[in-house]
């Protein structure tokens, strides 16, 4: 099944259109692509490079909790959202450190500047961990995924817990065609550190199995998509566990599927590797609600991937 992902990378390398992008890095891109993963045949964590499952777990649990502050992530040694919070801080009136104008791109091109940037960011993250007041002000990312999933604000001033509601609907009305959670809230997008890339997901129940389809408007194929596949596969496992269903398929539908121009060599290297058997995921059977799960309640077994392949993140 890993060939689904590898075929996407291969197709974009060969047929992708060169495009500019918000980060200034440049991409090769195609529009509209779909992958399907049978979750009965293993947990789709890529084996042609190591993908850190601990980061996937902590980020997903962060979403499920409705959290939008990076402090929880940092407490679990997860730094995948650091850049966006740090960017907000260095643009604020309170920042008094070295000039970080256009810091994301400069850090990629200038080693000396990158060293300063990494030091400043490390100090920022440590302060988030040590200072609750500072974390409350500068660890926040706006109404990103967790807020939309658990605390969607209506025009009447009420809130909707989309995730809880969809789980209840799966239990009570499994044939419903409205088993949908949306992270794309047009009113909140301008205030988000990063507008949601994975924008909407829908569940489908058939033959005692729960399937999930994700629509992702923007898909960073090399770095982001492997995380997204595993994250929504894990979410499907968790909700199937609570609702007494088996897992079915994870269907991943992509809008703008792109490889950054500084990820080309890494993708080509990954394509030379032979996929291995997918691992399996084990959940704590004593936990009956996904809202009660913690890191130690989710275990990965038989994961024997090829070594990781490093690539710069485009901010």
BALOBA-1460 file (C-alpha; in Angstrom, 3 decimals):
// residues 315
<rec num="1" residu="x" x="0.000" y="0.000" z="0.000"/>
<rec num="2" residu="x" x="2.967" y="2.303" z="0.447"/>
<rec num="3" residu="x" x="3.188" y="2.334" z="-3.337"/>
<rec num="4" residu="x" x="0.145" y="4.658" z="-3.281"/>
<rec num="5" residu="x" x="2.315" y="7.353" z="-1.713"/>
<rec num="6" residu="x" x="5.424" y="6.550" z="-3.747"/>
<rec num="7" residu="x" x="3.436" y="6.713" z="-6.987"/>
<rec num="8" residu="x" x="2.289" y="10.220" z="-5.999"/>
<rec num="9" residu="x" x="5.872" y="11.360" z="-5.466"/>
<rec num="10" residu="x" x="6.960" y="9.783" z="-8.737"/>
<rec num="11" residu="x" x="4.107" y="11.394" z="-10.676"/>
<rec num="12" residu="x" x="4.791" y="14.894" z="-9.343"/>
<rec num="13" residu="x" x="8.512" y="14.581" z="-10.089"/>
<rec num="14" residu="x" x="7.742" y="13.621" z="-13.686"/>
<rec num="15" residu="x" x="4.595" y="15.580" z="-14.472"/>
<rec num="16" residu="x" x="4.311" y="18.379" z="-11.898"/>
<rec num="17" residu="x" x="3.934" y="22.003" z="-12.937"/>
<rec num="18" residu="x" x="6.481" y="24.505" z="-11.662"/>
<rec num="19" residu="x" x="4.739" y="27.057" z="-9.429"/>
<rec num="20" residu="x" x="5.637" y="29.866" z="-7.093"/>
<rec num="21" residu="x" x="4.350" y="29.698" z="-3.532"/>
<rec num="22" residu="x" x="3.823" y="31.709" z="-0.361"/>
<rec num="23" residu="x" x="7.165" y="30.645" z="1.156"/>
<rec num="24" residu="x" x="9.254" y="31.722" z="-1.853"/>
<rec num="25" residu="x" x="10.751" y="28.218" z="-2.137"/>
<rec num="26" residu="x" x="8.949" y="27.107" z="-5.306"/>
<rec num="27" residu="x" x="7.213" y="23.795" z="-5.974"/>
<rec num="28" residu="x" x="6.364" y="21.159" z="-8.524"/>
<rec num="29" residu="x" x="2.644" y="20.654" z="-8.212"/>
<rec num="30" residu="x" x="-0.415" y="18.870" z="-9.545"/>
<rec num="31" residu="x" x="-4.074" y="19.402" z="-8.717"/>
<rec num="32" residu="x" x="-6.444" y="16.674" z="-7.643"/>
<rec num="33" residu="x" x="-5.099" y="13.283" z="-6.535"/>
<rec num="34" residu="x" x="-6.444" y="10.450" z="-4.422"/>
<rec num="35" residu="x" x="-4.840" y="7.632" z="-2.434"/>
<rec num="36" residu="x" x="-6.567" y="4.741" z="-0.646"/>
<rec num="37" residu="x" x="-5.223" y="2.758" z="2.306"/>
<rec num="38" residu="x" x="-6.875" y="-0.443" z="3.596"/>
<rec num="39" residu="x" x="-6.417" y="-0.148" z="7.357"/>
<rec num="40" residu="x" x="-7.086" y="-3.872" z="7.738"/>
<rec num="41" residu="x" x="-3.727" y="-4.481" z="6.055"/>
<rec num="42" residu="x" x="-1.608" y="-2.566" z="8.515"/>
<rec num="43" residu="x" x="-1.134" y="0.911" z="9.902"/>
<rec num="44" residu="x" x="0.004" y="3.244" z="7.070"/>
<rec num="45" residu="x" x="3.154" y="4.685" z="8.612"/>
<rec num="46" residu="x" x="5.703" y="4.927" z="5.803"/>
<rec num="47" residu="x" x="8.606" y="2.492" z="5.909"/>
<rec num="48" residu="x" x="10.745" y="3.910" z="3.086"/>
<rec num="49" residu="x" x="11.846" y="6.531" z="5.617"/>
<rec num="50" residu="x" x="11.361" y="6.718" z="9.364"/>
<rec num="51" residu="x" x="8.337" y="8.823" z="10.337"/>
<rec num="52" residu="x" x="8.283" y="9.791" z="14.041"/>
<rec num="53" residu="x" x="5.105" y="8.263" z="15.427"/>
<rec num="54" residu="x" x="5.448" y="10.072" z="18.757"/>
<rec num="55" residu="x" x="5.013" y="13.408" z="16.991"/>
<rec num="56" residu="x" x="1.931" y="12.126" z="15.187"/>
<rec num="57" residu="x" x="0.376" y="10.903" z="18.431"/>
<rec num="58" residu="x" x="1.008" y="14.088" z="20.381"/>
<rec num="59" residu="x" x="-0.225" y="16.347" z="17.597"/>
<rec num="60" residu="x" x="-3.426" y="14.332" z="17.121"/>
<rec num="61" residu="x" x="-4.128" y="14.235" z="20.860"/>
<rec num="62" residu="x" x="-3.523" y="18.012" z="20.888"/>
<rec num="63" residu="x" x="-6.194" y="18.402" z="18.185"/>
<rec num="64" residu="x" x="-8.593" y="16.077" z="20.014"/>
<rec num="65" residu="x" x="-8.207" y="18.054" z="23.237"/>
<rec num="66" residu="x" x="-9.188" y="21.216" z="21.371"/>
<rec num="67" residu="x" x="-5.845" y="22.794" z="22.280"/>
<rec num="68" residu="x" x="-4.333" y="25.570" z="20.155"/>
<rec num="69" residu="x" x="-1.276" y="26.412" z="22.266"/>
<rec num="70" residu="x" x="2.107" y="24.855" z="21.475"/>
<rec num="71" residu="x" x="2.902" y="24.361" z="25.174"/>
<rec num="72" residu="x" x="1.308" y="20.878" z="25.209"/>
<rec num="73" residu="x" x="3.337" y="19.927" z="22.145"/>
<rec num="74" residu="x" x="6.584" y="21.194" z="23.651"/>
<rec num="75" residu="x" x="5.864" y="19.235" z="26.832"/>
<rec num="76" residu="x" x="5.903" y="16.141" z="24.610"/>
<rec num="77" residu="x" x="9.054" y="17.189" z="22.748"/>
<rec num="78" residu="x" x="7.054" y="18.023" z="19.634"/>
<rec num="79" residu="x" x="8.399" y="21.012" z="17.711"/>
<rec num="80" residu="x" x="6.455" y="20.790" z="14.445"/>
<rec num="81" residu="x" x="4.444" y="23.973" z="15.139"/>
<rec num="82" residu="x" x="7.283" y="26.038" z="16.645"/>
<rec num="83" residu="x" x="8.023" y="28.155" z="13.588"/>
<rec num="84" residu="x" x="4.528" y="29.583" z="13.320"/>
<rec num="85" residu="x" x="4.299" y="30.589" z="16.977"/>
<rec num="86" residu="x" x="7.849" y="31.994" z="16.898"/>
<rec num="87" residu="x" x="7.055" y="34.007" z="13.773"/>
<rec num="88" residu="x" x="4.156" y="35.659" z="15.566"/>
<rec num="89" residu="x" x="6.385" y="36.500" z="18.523"/>
<rec num="90" residu="x" x="9.219" y="38.097" z="16.522"/>
<rec num="91" residu="x" x="6.675" y="40.273" z="14.728"/>
<rec num="92" residu="x" x="5.271" y="41.521" z="18.029"/>
<rec num="93" residu="x" x="6.220" y="44.734" z="19.847"/>
<rec num="94" residu="x" x="7.563" y="42.664" z="22.769"/>
<rec num="95" residu="x" x="10.352" y="41.015" z="20.791"/>
<rec num="96" residu="x" x="13.692" y="42.686" z="21.428"/>
<rec num="97" residu="x" x="16.135" y="40.157" z="19.961"/>
<rec num="98" residu="x" x="18.136" y="40.160" z="16.703"/>
<rec num="99" residu="x" x="16.405" y="41.171" z="13.486"/>
<rec num="100" residu="x" x="14.392" y="38.193" z="12.271"/>
<rec num="101" residu="x" x="12.849" y="39.871" z="9.214"/>
<rec num="102" residu="x" x="11.986" y="37.191" z="6.665"/>
<rec num="103" residu="x" x="13.573" y="34.785" z="9.144"/>
<rec num="104" residu="x" x="12.255" y="31.541" z="7.675"/>
<rec num="105" residu="x" x="13.832" y="31.989" z="4.233"/>
<rec num="106" residu="x" x="17.018" y="33.628" z="5.483"/>
<rec num="107" residu="x" x="17.585" y="30.767" z="7.914"/>
<rec num="108" residu="x" x="17.584" y="28.303" z="5.026"/>
<rec num="109" residu="x" x="20.204" y="30.229" z="3.028"/>
<rec num="110" residu="x" x="22.581" y="31.711" z="5.624"/>
<rec num="111" residu="x" x="24.303" y="29.360" z="8.093"/>
<rec num="112" residu="x" x="25.353" y="32.110" z="10.492"/>
<rec num="113" residu="x" x="21.856" y="33.562" z="10.548"/>
<rec num="114" residu="x" x="20.395" y="30.077" z="10.920"/>
<rec num="115" residu="x" x="22.471" y="29.523" z="14.074"/>
<rec num="116" residu="x" x="21.120" y="32.755" z="15.580"/>
<rec num="117" residu="x" x="17.583" y="31.860" z="14.493"/>
<rec num="118" residu="x" x="17.765" y="28.390" z="16.049"/>
<rec num="119" residu="x" x="19.148" y="29.818" z="19.298"/>
<rec num="120" residu="x" x="16.420" y="32.458" z="19.493"/>
<rec num="121" residu="x" x="13.749" y="29.877" z="18.742"/>
<rec num="122" residu="x" x="15.109" y="27.481" z="21.370"/>
<rec num="123" residu="x" x="15.019" y="30.272" z="23.971"/>
<rec num="124" residu="x" x="11.447" y="31.079" z="22.918"/>
<rec num="125" residu="x" x="10.354" y="27.439" z="23.312"/>
<rec num="126" residu="x" x="11.981" y="27.146" z="26.724"/>
<rec num="127" residu="x" x="10.200" y="30.289" z="27.846"/>
<rec num="128" residu="x" x="6.891" y="28.842" z="26.639"/>
<rec num="129" residu="x" x="7.552" y="25.818" z="28.863"/>
<rec num="130" residu="x" x="8.674" y="27.830" z="31.891"/>
<rec num="131" residu="x" x="6.324" y="30.802" z="31.847"/>
<rec num="132" residu="x" x="2.572" y="30.129" z="31.737"/>
<rec num="133" residu="x" x="1.741" y="33.776" z="31.201"/>
<rec num="134" residu="x" x="4.150" y="34.070" z="28.284"/>
<rec num="135" residu="x" x="2.813" y="30.804" z="26.859"/>
<rec num="136" residu="x" x="-0.754" y="32.053" z="27.067"/>
<rec num="137" residu="x" x="0.192" y="35.114" z="25.024"/>
<rec num="138" residu="x" x="2.714" y="33.767" z="22.520"/>
<rec num="139" residu="x" x="2.135" y="30.025" z="22.433"/>
<rec num="140" residu="x" x="-1.304" y="30.511" z="20.906"/>
<rec num="141" residu="x" x="-1.764" y="29.873" z="17.184"/>
<rec num="142" residu="x" x="-5.272" y="31.243" z="16.788"/>
<rec num="143" residu="x" x="-8.367" y="29.140" z="16.161"/>
<rec num="144" residu="x" x="-6.525" y="26.332" z="14.359"/>
<rec num="145" residu="x" x="-7.573" y="22.684" z="14.103"/>
<rec num="146" residu="x" x="-8.347" y="21.871" z="17.733"/>
<rec num="147" residu="x" x="-10.530" y="24.935" z="18.126"/>
<rec num="148" residu="x" x="-12.556" y="24.197" z="15.000"/>
<rec num="149" residu="x" x="-12.938" y="20.507" z="15.806"/>
<rec num="150" residu="x" x="-14.069" y="21.043" z="19.410"/>
<rec num="151" residu="x" x="-15.160" y="24.679" z="19.755"/>
<rec num="152" residu="x" x="-16.563" y="26.060" z="16.488"/>
<rec num="153" residu="x" x="-18.092" y="29.459" z="17.237"/>
<rec num="154" residu="x" x="-21.455" y="30.253" z="15.668"/>
<rec num="155" residu="x" x="-22.896" y="33.626" z="14.669"/>
<rec num="156" residu="x" x="-25.278" y="33.284" z="17.640"/>
<rec num="157" residu="x" x="-22.372" y="33.131" z="20.072"/>
<rec num="158" residu="x" x="-22.740" y="29.412" z="20.738"/>
<rec num="159" residu="x" x="-20.157" y="26.693" z="20.172"/>
<rec num="160" residu="x" x="-20.274" y="23.374" z="18.321"/>
<rec num="161" residu="x" x="-18.187" y="20.367" z="19.342"/>
<rec num="162" residu="x" x="-17.932" y="18.855" z="15.873"/>
<rec num="163" residu="x" x="-15.804" y="15.903" z="16.898"/>
<rec num="164" residu="x" x="-18.039" y="14.806" z="19.765"/>
<rec num="165" residu="x" x="-21.123" y="15.313" z="17.608"/>
<rec num="166" residu="x" x="-19.785" y="13.200" z="14.758"/>
<rec num="167" residu="x" x="-18.873" y="10.358" z="17.135"/>
<rec num="168" residu="x" x="-22.393" y="10.453" z="18.585"/>
<rec num="169" residu="x" x="-23.837" y="10.381" z="15.053"/>
<rec num="170" residu="x" x="-21.718" y="7.366" z="14.110"/>
<rec num="171" residu="x" x="-23.135" y="5.547" z="17.132"/>
<rec num="172" residu="x" x="-26.757" y="6.582" z="16.542"/>
<rec num="173" residu="x" x="-27.027" y="7.103" z="12.761"/>
<rec num="174" residu="x" x="-24.155" y="5.231" z="11.106"/>
<rec num="175" residu="x" x="-25.708" y="5.494" z="7.639"/>
<rec num="176" residu="x" x="-25.831" y="9.289" z="7.786"/>
<rec num="177" residu="x" x="-24.156" y="11.184" z="4.959"/>
<rec num="178" residu="x" x="-23.438" y="14.058" z="7.335"/>
<rec num="179" residu="x" x="-20.590" y="12.484" z="9.318"/>
<rec num="180" residu="x" x="-18.383" y="15.488" z="8.632"/>
<rec num="181" residu="x" x="-15.908" y="17.648" z="10.555"/>
<rec num="182" residu="x" x="-14.645" y="20.874" z="8.965"/>
<rec num="183" residu="x" x="-11.547" y="22.796" z="10.034"/>
<rec num="184" residu="x" x="-12.013" y="25.502" z="7.385"/>
<rec num="185" residu="x" x="-13.837" y="28.380" z="9.047"/>
<rec num="186" residu="x" x="-13.599" y="31.386" z="6.671"/>
<rec num="187" residu="x" x="-14.232" y="33.891" z="9.444"/>
<rec num="188" residu="x" x="-11.335" y="32.551" z="11.545"/>
<rec num="189" residu="x" x="-8.806" y="31.893" z="8.762"/>
<rec num="190" residu="x" x="-7.235" y="35.404" z="8.843"/>
<rec num="191" residu="x" x="-6.417" y="35.036" z="12.526"/>
<rec num="192" residu="x" x="-4.811" y="31.603" z="12.271"/>
<rec num="193" residu="x" x="-1.030" y="31.188" z="12.342"/>
<rec num="194" residu="x" x="-1.488" y="28.749" z="9.450"/>
<rec num="195" residu="x" x="-4.844" y="28.183" z="7.728"/>
<rec num="196" residu="x" x="-5.811" y="24.484" z="7.848"/>
<rec num="197" residu="x" x="-4.237" y="22.369" z="5.119"/>
<rec num="198" residu="x" x="-6.360" y="19.330" z="5.965"/>
<rec num="199" residu="x" x="-9.673" y="21.091" z="5.733"/>
<rec num="200" residu="x" x="-12.510" y="18.571" z="5.975"/>
<rec num="201" residu="x" x="-12.986" y="14.889" z="6.789"/>
<rec num="202" residu="x" x="-15.962" y="12.577" z="6.470"/>
<rec num="203" residu="x" x="-16.698" y="9.148" z="7.930"/>
<rec num="204" residu="x" x="-18.517" y="6.250" z="6.288"/>
<rec num="205" residu="x" x="-19.815" y="3.090" z="7.958"/>
<rec num="206" residu="x" x="-20.375" y="-0.130" z="6.007"/>
<rec num="207" residu="x" x="-20.161" y="-3.830" z="6.913"/>
<rec num="208" residu="x" x="-19.219" y="-2.999" z="10.480"/>
<rec num="209" residu="x" x="-16.192" y="-0.958" z="9.390"/>
<rec num="210" residu="x" x="-15.417" y="2.722" z="9.771"/>
<rec num="211" residu="x" x="-13.758" y="4.510" z="6.874"/>
<rec num="212" residu="x" x="-12.535" y="8.096" z="6.690"/>
<rec num="213" residu="x" x="-11.960" y="10.421" z="3.757"/>
<rec num="214" residu="x" x="-9.866" y="13.566" z="4.151"/>
<rec num="215" residu="x" x="-9.854" y="16.506" z="1.769"/>
<rec num="216" residu="x" x="-6.541" y="18.331" z="1.988"/>
<rec num="217" residu="x" x="-6.342" y="21.652" z="0.136"/>
<rec num="218" residu="x" x="-2.537" y="21.893" z="0.309"/>
<rec num="219" residu="x" x="-0.294" y="18.849" z="0.554"/>
<rec num="220" residu="x" x="3.456" y="19.036" z="1.217"/>
<rec num="221" residu="x" x="4.203" y="15.601" z="-0.212"/>
<rec num="222" residu="x" x="7.618" y="14.899" z="1.276"/>
<rec num="223" residu="x" x="7.293" y="16.261" z="4.822"/>
<rec num="224" residu="x" x="3.608" y="16.779" z="5.537"/>
<rec num="225" residu="x" x="1.662" y="14.056" z="3.748"/>
<rec num="226" residu="x" x="3.276" y="11.088" z="5.584"/>
<rec num="227" residu="x" x="2.184" y="12.724" z="8.866"/>
<rec num="228" residu="x" x="-1.315" y="13.400" z="7.530"/>
<rec num="229" residu="x" x="-1.814" y="9.817" z="6.365"/>
<rec num="230" residu="x" x="-0.790" y="8.390" z="9.733"/>
<rec num="231" residu="x" x="-2.664" y="11.008" z="11.758"/>
<rec num="232" residu="x" x="-6.037" y="10.429" z="10.120"/>
<rec num="233" residu="x" x="-5.502" y="6.674" z="10.071"/>
<rec num="234" residu="x" x="-4.926" y="6.889" z="13.822"/>
<rec num="235" residu="x" x="-8.006" y="9.080" z="14.278"/>
<rec num="236" residu="x" x="-10.026" y="6.449" z="12.397"/>
<rec num="237" residu="x" x="-8.664" y="3.718" z="14.688"/>
<rec num="238" residu="x" x="-9.551" y="5.733" z="17.785"/>
<rec num="239" residu="x" x="-13.107" y="6.511" z="16.693"/>
<rec num="240" residu="x" x="-13.673" y="2.940" z="15.493"/>
<rec num="241" residu="x" x="-12.517" y="1.788" z="18.936"/>
<rec num="242" residu="x" x="-15.022" y="4.036" z="20.719"/>
<rec num="243" residu="x" x="-17.925" y="3.203" z="18.405"/>
<rec num="244" residu="x" x="-17.387" y="-0.570" z="18.413"/>
<rec num="245" residu="x" x="-16.483" y="-0.780" z="14.727"/>
<rec num="246" residu="x" x="-13.568" y="-2.262" z="12.837"/>
<rec num="247" residu="x" x="-11.387" y="-0.012" z="10.700"/>
<rec num="248" residu="x" x="-12.052" y="0.192" z="6.962"/>
<rec num="249" residu="x" x="-10.250" y="2.505" z="4.536"/>
<rec num="250" residu="x" x="-8.494" y="5.807" z="4.809"/>
<rec num="251" residu="x" x="-9.104" y="7.775" z="1.609"/>
<rec num="252" residu="x" x="-6.804" y="10.764" z="1.093"/>
<rec num="253" residu="x" x="-7.943" y="13.332" z="-1.459"/>
<rec num="254" residu="x" x="-5.467" y="16.102" z="-2.260"/>
<rec num="255" residu="x" x="-6.016" y="19.526" z="-3.821"/>
<rec num="256" residu="x" x="-2.655" y="21.166" z="-4.539"/>
<rec num="257" residu="x" x="-0.218" y="18.272" z="-4.118"/>
<rec num="258" residu="x" x="3.317" y="19.606" z="-4.283"/>
<rec num="259" residu="x" x="6.979" y="18.859" z="-3.799"/>
<rec num="260" residu="x" x="9.081" y="21.810" z="-2.720"/>
<rec num="261" residu="x" x="12.037" y="22.373" z="-5.012"/>
<rec num="262" residu="x" x="14.412" y="21.764" z="-2.097"/>
<rec num="263" residu="x" x="12.819" y="18.341" z="-1.481"/>
<rec num="264" residu="x" x="13.450" y="16.863" z="-4.935"/>
<rec num="265" residu="x" x="16.633" y="14.958" z="-4.114"/>
<rec num="266" residu="x" x="15.102" y="13.599" z="-0.924"/>
<rec num="267" residu="x" x="12.039" y="12.300" z="-2.783"/>
<rec num="268" residu="x" x="14.221" y="10.700" z="-5.437"/>
<rec num="269" residu="x" x="16.262" y="8.997" z="-2.720"/>
<rec num="270" residu="x" x="13.115" y="7.673" z="-1.053"/>
<rec num="271" residu="x" x="11.887" y="6.250" z="-4.344"/>
<rec num="272" residu="x" x="14.977" y="4.011" z="-4.549"/>
<rec num="273" residu="x" x="13.998" y="2.196" z="-1.364"/>
<rec num="274" residu="x" x="11.942" y="-0.975" z="-1.127"/>
<rec num="275" residu="x" x="8.827" y="-0.693" z="1.072"/>
<rec num="276" residu="x" x="8.531" y="-3.001" z="4.075"/>
<rec num="277" residu="x" x="5.496" y="-4.374" z="5.882"/>
<rec num="278" residu="x" x="3.370" y="-1.752" z="7.592"/>
<rec num="279" residu="x" x="3.360" y="-1.815" z="11.412"/>
<rec num="280" residu="x" x="0.302" y="-2.287" z="13.609"/>
<rec num="281" residu="x" x="-1.200" y="0.051" z="16.191"/>
<rec num="282" residu="x" x="-2.470" y="-1.097" z="19.586"/>
<rec num="283" residu="x" x="-4.909" y="0.904" z="21.713"/>
<rec num="284" residu="x" x="-5.550" y="0.671" z="25.444"/>
<rec num="285" residu="x" x="-8.730" y="-1.425" z="25.613"/>
<rec num="286" residu="x" x="-9.603" y="0.019" z="29.014"/>
<rec num="287" residu="x" x="-10.133" y="3.466" z="27.525"/>
<rec num="288" residu="x" x="-13.614" y="3.768" z="25.997"/>
<rec num="289" residu="x" x="-13.594" y="7.422" z="24.902"/>
<rec num="290" residu="x" x="-11.090" y="9.003" z="22.548"/>
<rec num="291" residu="x" x="-11.127" y="12.073" z="24.811"/>
<rec num="292" residu="x" x="-9.511" y="10.024" z="27.593"/>
<rec num="293" residu="x" x="-6.541" y="8.757" z="25.586"/>
<rec num="294" residu="x" x="-3.018" y="9.802" z="26.510"/>
<rec num="295" residu="x" x="0.304" y="9.116" z="24.817"/>
<rec num="296" residu="x" x="0.932" y="5.842" z="26.661"/>
<rec num="297" residu="x" x="-2.454" y="4.443" z="25.559"/>
<rec num="298" residu="x" x="-1.374" y="4.226" z="21.912"/>
<rec num="299" residu="x" x="1.422" y="1.844" z="20.949"/>
<rec num="300" residu="x" x="3.079" y="1.028" z="17.631"/>
<rec num="301" residu="x" x="4.328" y="-2.501" z="16.987"/>
<rec num="302" residu="x" x="6.624" y="-4.043" z="14.369"/>
<rec num="303" residu="x" x="7.820" y="-0.791" z="12.815"/>
<rec num="304" residu="x" x="11.119" y="-1.402" z="11.011"/>
<rec num="305" residu="x" x="11.573" y="1.465" z="8.546"/>
<rec num="306" residu="x" x="14.504" y="2.640" z="6.480"/>
<rec num="307" residu="x" x="16.443" y="5.554" z="8.063"/>
<rec num="308" residu="x" x="14.924" y="9.008" z="8.068"/>
<rec num="309" residu="x" x="15.651" y="11.548" z="5.332"/>
<rec num="310" residu="x" x="16.070" y="15.137" z="6.455"/>
<rec num="311" residu="x" x="14.567" y="18.035" z="4.520"/>
<rec num="312" residu="x" x="14.018" y="21.736" z="5.369"/>
<rec num="313" residu="x" x="10.552" y="22.938" z="6.274"/>
<rec num="314" residu="x" x="9.113" y="25.805" z="4.231"/>
<rec num="315" residu="x" x="7.538" y="28.417" z="6.495"/>
